[in-house]
């Protein structure tokens, strides 16, 4: 009987997955928004999660020029701000059609002093959770 009670208490732990539909939806939204933006093509967004439960989004796209790379990065920041409050580690690579890197980022961060400006431009942060300060 003790064994059965122990197994029943472990069941909720074992059925918990590392997937987060909110972050998967965010990856779909980023991909869709980038594909529909003029001057951005060949968009690939990959969502992965590690054994440590960290969630990762890898965004790769071809852009027309540096100005379009900056616009694409702003789309990613906007979608992250409004799409989920979960912490996500990003790897962003925006390159020209010739293959030269125009913008790369190992993360998408919101500096604490920029929060007011981000809210002014994109509205309130998602209520799906809280981004950590500086994220």
Secondary structure as UniProt FT lines:
FT   HELIX           2..15
FT   HELIX           21..36
FT   TURN            38..39
FT   STRAND          40..49
FT   TURN            51..52
FT   STRAND          55..63
FT   HELIX           66..83
FT   STRAND          89..95
FT   TURN            97..98
FT   STRAND          101..105
FT   HELIX           112..114
FT   HELIX           115..122
FT   TURN            133..134
//
